[in-house]
């Protein structure tokens, strides 16, 4: 049994109504259902064979749990990628050299500038990567990727480091200038490395979604 585009769109509609929120999760499920129908269909009655296929793959009821499992699996994939890229950053000779060079320059500034000026420079360095995240978010709106689980997690891990370090910076204001200087010296180089890892995750997610759309000519 070979399905046409209208029938595939109907499958997509049904899966969304059953609780699969993200279109890129539905794509994988649609592929599974289509394959099942092509291999097991006993007639050309689409509605009848579709219902039978849903029963065979155990998707004939609410799919909220499958939706949750789906985005959890995607999250796990990108979380592992984030950890891997962060580790690779420090294992890379070239990138390690860059972060060490940054630390030396940064430390020199801390010793030769007043804390007020050093603090302002630190905040600027801290905010600059997040501006890239904001620009990327605006760019995504124009690309119209839709409600994509890949895009959501790509953007999350891109901004994850900012959210984590921001909490540290918020509370360190209640400590002495000397302690704040030490915290900046420790956290900012790590933050920049983590932002780089997040950027790799983000671009990987964009490539994945672009590939899916290209293959399906969406």
Secondary structure per residue as TSV (DSSP state, phi and psi in degrees):
chain	resnum	aa	ss	phi	psi
A	1	X	-	360.0	121.7
A	2	X	-	-106.0	127.8
A	3	X	-	-94.6	145.6
A	4	X	-	-94.8	174.5
A	5	X	H	-62.1	-39.4
A	6	X	H	-63.1	-39.5
A	7	X	H	-68.2	-38.5
A	8	X	H	-66.0	-38.8
A	9	X	H	-64.4	-34.0
A	10	X	H	-67.0	-40.4
A	11	X	H	-60.7	-43.6
A	12	X	H	-60.6	-42.7
A	13	X	H	-62.2	-44.2
A	14	X	H	-64.9	-43.6
A	15	X	H	-62.9	-38.2
A	16	X	H	-66.0	-42.4
A	17	X	H	-64.8	-29.9
A	18	X	T	-80.6	-8.3
A	19	X	T	124.7	1.6
A	20	X	-	-84.9	102.4
A	21	X	-	-74.6	-36.9
A	22	X	-	-98.0	130.8
A	23	X	H	-64.3	-32.0
A	24	X	H	-74.3	-23.0
A	25	X	H	-73.6	-39.1
A	26	X	H	-65.5	-33.0
A	27	X	H	-58.1	-45.7
A	28	X	H	-64.8	-37.6
A	29	X	H	-71.5	-38.3
A	30	X	H	-61.4	-42.8
A	31	X	H	-59.8	-39.7
A	32	X	H	-66.7	-43.2
A	33	X	H	-66.9	-44.3
A	34	X	H	-60.1	-44.3
A	35	X	H	-61.2	-41.7
A	36	X	H	-63.2	-44.0
A	37	X	H	-66.7	-40.5
A	38	X	H	-65.4	-31.1
A	39	X	H	-89.6	-24.9
A	40	X	H	-121.1	-5.3
A	41	X	-	-60.5	132.1
A	42	X	-	-102.2	-5.2
A	43	X	S	-151.5	-179.7
A	44	X	S	-100.8	14.0
A	45	X	-	-81.0	101.4
A	46	X	H	-59.7	-50.3
A	47	X	H	-60.2	-43.9
A	48	X	H	-65.2	-45.5
A	49	X	H	-70.5	-31.6
A	50	X	H	-65.1	-45.7
A	51	X	H	-62.0	-40.5
A	52	X	H	-65.1	-38.5
A	53	X	H	-65.9	-41.1
A	54	X	H	-61.3	-38.5
A	55	X	H	-67.9	-42.3
A	56	X	H	-62.5	-40.4
A	57	X	T	-90.7	2.5
A	58	X	T	64.3	40.2
A	59	X	-	-119.0	24.9
A	60	X	S	-84.0	-8.8
A	61	X	S	-111.5	-162.4
A	62	X	-	-59.0	140.4
A	63	X	-	-111.3	22.0
A	64	X	H	-61.8	-39.2
A	65	X	H	-68.0	-39.0
A	66	X	H	-65.1	-36.4
A	67	X	H	-62.6	-43.1
A	68	X	H	-65.5	-44.3
A	69	X	H	-62.8	-39.4
A	70	X	H	-61.0	-50.2
A	71	X	H	-73.1	-24.9
A	72	X	H	-67.6	-39.9
A	73	X	H	-65.0	-40.4
A	74	X	H	-65.4	-42.1
A	75	X	H	-59.7	-44.9
A	76	X	H	-60.3	-40.5
A	77	X	H	-62.3	-45.7
A	78	X	H	-75.8	-30.8
A	79	X	H	-64.5	-41.8
A	80	X	H	-66.0	-37.6
A	81	X	H	-65.1	-41.0
A	82	X	H	-60.0	-47.3
A	83	X	H	-61.9	-42.4
A	84	X	H	-62.8	-45.7
A	85	X	H	-68.4	-34.8
A	86	X	H	-66.7	-42.0
A	87	X	H	-65.3	-43.6
A	88	X	H	-63.2	-29.7
A	89	X	H	-60.2	-46.7
A	90	X	H	-79.0	-18.7
A	91	X	H	-85.4	-16.9
A	92	X	-	-77.4	126.8
A	93	X	H	-61.7	-45.5
A	94	X	H	-65.5	-46.5
A	95	X	H	-69.2	-36.2
A	96	X	H	-64.2	-39.4
A	97	X	H	-61.7	-41.9
A	98	X	H	-64.4	-42.9
A	99	X	H	-71.7	-32.7
A	100	X	H	-68.2	-42.3
A	101	X	H	-62.0	-41.7
A	102	X	H	-61.3	-43.7
A	103	X	H	-63.3	-40.9
A	104	X	H	-62.7	-45.7
A	105	X	H	-65.1	-43.5
A	106	X	H	-63.2	-42.7
A	107	X	H	-65.1	-40.5
A	108	X	H	-61.1	-41.2
A	109	X	H	-62.9	-40.3
A	110	X	H	-62.8	-28.9
A	111	X	H	-88.1	-17.7
A	112	X	H	-115.5	-3.3
A	113	X	S	-116.0	158.5
A	114	X	-	-66.9	156.4
A	115	X	H	-62.5	-34.8
A	116	X	H	-60.1	-46.0
A	117	X	H	-69.6	-42.2
A	118	X	H	-60.5	-40.8
A	119	X	H	-64.6	-42.3
A	120	X	H	-62.6	-43.6
A	121	X	H	-61.3	-41.0
A	122	X	H	-62.8	-43.1
A	123	X	H	-65.1	-38.3
A	124	X	H	-63.8	-46.4
A	125	X	H	-61.8	-37.4
A	126	X	H	-66.5	-39.6
A	127	X	H	-80.6	-32.3
A	128	X	H	-52.3	-48.2
A	129	X	H	-61.2	-32.5
A	130	X	H	-69.0	-26.7
A	131	X	H	-63.4	-34.8
A	132	X	H	-65.0	-39.2
A	133	X	H	-62.0	-44.0
A	134	X	H	-64.0	-43.4
A	135	X	H	-62.7	-41.3
A	136	X	H	-63.0	-39.0
A	137	X	H	-63.7	-41.8
A	138	X	H	-65.5	-41.5
A	139	X	H	-59.8	-38.2
A	140	X	H	-63.8	-34.5
A	141	X	H	-62.4	-39.8
A	142	X	H	-73.6	-28.7
A	143	X	H	-75.1	-20.6
A	144	X	T	54.2	57.0
A	145	X	-	-76.7	-12.3
A	146	X	-	78.9	-169.3
A	147	X	S	-81.8	89.9
A	148	X	-	-110.3	128.5
A	149	X	H	-69.1	-32.6
A	150	X	H	-65.1	-45.9
A	151	X	H	-64.3	-42.8
A	152	X	H	-57.8	-47.1
A	153	X	H	-76.7	-31.5
A	154	X	H	-60.9	-43.7
A	155	X	H	-71.1	-35.4
A	156	X	H	-62.2	-47.9
A	157	X	H	-74.1	-19.6
A	158	X	H	-70.1	-37.1
A	159	X	H	-99.0	-5.1
A	160	X	H	-56.3	-46.1
A	161	X	H	-63.1	-39.7
A	162	X	H	-61.0	-44.4
A	163	X	H	-64.1	-39.3
A	164	X	H	-70.3	-48.3
A	165	X	H	-69.8	-30.5
A	166	X	H	-60.0	-36.7
A	167	X	H	-66.8	-36.9
A	168	X	H	-65.0	-45.7
A	169	X	H	-64.5	-35.7
A	170	X	H	-61.6	-44.6
A	171	X	H	-81.9	-22.7
A	172	X	H	-72.8	-12.9
A	173	X	T	-63.7	-19.7
A	174	X	T	-91.4	5.7
A	175	X	S	-104.6	179.0
A	176	X	-	-72.9	163.6
A	177	X	H	-59.4	-39.6
A	178	X	H	-62.6	-43.2
A	179	X	H	-67.7	-38.7
A	180	X	H	-63.1	-39.1
A	181	X	H	-62.7	-42.8
A	182	X	H	-64.4	-42.5
A	183	X	H	-63.1	-42.7
A	184	X	H	-60.1	-45.4
A	185	X	H	-63.2	-32.4
A	186	X	H	-83.3	-46.4
A	187	X	H	-80.9	-35.3
A	188	X	H	-64.2	-45.3
A	189	X	H	-61.0	-40.4
A	190	X	H	-65.3	-40.4
A	191	X	H	-60.0	-45.2
A	192	X	H	-64.0	-39.4
A	193	X	H	-64.7	-41.3
A	194	X	H	-68.7	-36.2
A	195	X	H	-64.3	-36.7
A	196	X	H	-63.3	-45.0
A	197	X	H	-61.2	-40.7
A	198	X	H	-64.0	-36.3
A	199	X	H	-64.8	-39.5
A	200	X	H	-63.1	-42.7
A	201	X	H	-61.2	-43.8
A	202	X	H	-62.1	-48.1
A	203	X	H	-66.5	-33.0
A	204	X	H	-63.9	-41.6
A	205	X	H	-64.4	-41.8
A	206	X	H	-61.7	-44.9
A	207	X	H	-62.4	-39.4
A	208	X	H	-63.1	-48.6
A	209	X	H	-66.6	-40.6
A	210	X	H	-61.9	-40.8
A	211	X	H	-63.3	-44.0
A	212	X	H	-61.1	-46.6
A	213	X	H	-64.2	-37.8
A	214	X	H	-67.0	-42.3
A	215	X	H	-65.2	-32.9
A	216	X	H	-97.4	-1.5
A	217	X	T	54.6	44.9
A	218	X	-	-85.2	360.0
